[in-house]
Every structure is written in structure tokens, then in C-alpha cells.
Amino acid sequence: MTDARWRTATRSSNNGGNCVEVADNLPGRVLVRDSKDRDGGTLTFAPPAWASFVDAVRATAR
């Protein structure tokens, strides 16, 4: 996973550190990890599954 470019959401800075980091620069997969425990494990999603998840979160946040 050394090629992963991790990022956090721009809105995650005001939630007390409770956020995830996402690396979506790798072909065919999106990686997700806890920003407070970067060595604690990584979830891997297919890009369509990640897009569906993000769409669902956005729909419930409105």
C-alpha cells in the first residue's frame, strides 16, 4: 500500500478526530482506514461499491 495517497474529508476537522482516511488513487480499489489508528487495518472496496456508499451517506446527511 505504499502507493496509496491518503486524504481526509475537508469537513472532518471539526469532529474531534473521529474520521476516516481514503485512498482512491489505486486502480480497481478504494482503501479506507481510521485516521486515529492508521496501522489498525484497512478496508478495501471496489470503486462502484464505494461510490454507492458515499451516495447513501450524502442522501442521509441532507
C-alpha positions as CSV (number, residue, x, y, z in Angstrom):
1,M,0.0,0.0,0.0
2,T,2.9,2.3,-0.4
3,D,1.4,3.9,-3.5
4,A,-1.8,4.9,-1.6
5,R,-2.3,8.7,-1.4
6,W,-4.4,9.1,1.8
7,R,-6.8,12.0,2.3
8,T,-9.4,13.0,4.9
9,A,-12.6,14.8,4.2
10,T,-12.5,18.6,4.4
11,R,-15.3,18.5,6.9
12,S,-13.6,16.1,9.3
13,S,-11.5,18.7,11.1
14,N,-14.3,19.7,13.5
15,N,-15.4,16.3,14.8
16,G,-12.8,15.7,17.5
17,G,-10.6,13.5,15.3
18,N,-13.3,10.9,14.5
19,C,-12.8,10.5,10.8
20,V,-11.5,8.1,8.2
21,E,-8.9,8.4,5.5
22,V,-9.5,7.3,2.0
23,A,-7.1,6.4,-0.8
24,D,-8.8,6.3,-4.2
25,N,-5.8,6.7,-6.4
26,L,-5.2,2.9,-6.9
27,P,-6.7,1.1,-9.9
28,G,-9.7,-1.0,-9.1
29,R,-9.9,-0.4,-5.4
30,V,-10.6,2.2,-2.8
31,L,-8.9,1.9,0.6
32,V,-10.3,3.2,3.9
33,R,-8.7,3.4,7.3
34,D,-9.2,5.0,10.7
35,S,-7.3,8.2,11.0
36,K,-6.6,7.6,14.7
37,D,-5.3,4.1,14.1
38,R,-3.5,4.0,10.8
39,D,-1.9,0.7,11.4
40,G,-5.1,-0.9,12.7
41,G,-6.3,-2.3,9.4
42,T,-7.6,-1.2,6.0
43,L,-10.9,-1.9,4.3
44,T,-10.8,-2.4,0.6
45,F,-13.8,-1.5,-1.6
46,A,-14.5,-1.9,-5.3
47,P,-14.9,1.6,-6.8
48,P,-18.6,1.1,-7.6
49,A,-19.3,-0.1,-4.0
50,W,-17.5,2.9,-2.5
51,A,-19.4,5.3,-4.8
52,S,-22.7,3.7,-3.7
53,F,-21.7,4.1,0.0
54,V,-20.8,7.7,-0.5
55,D,-24.1,8.4,-2.3
56,A,-26.0,6.8,0.5
57,V,-24.2,8.8,3.2
58,R,-24.8,12.0,1.3
59,A,-28.5,11.2,0.9
60,T,-28.9,10.7,4.6
61,A,-27.0,13.8,5.5
62,R,-29.4,16.1,3.8
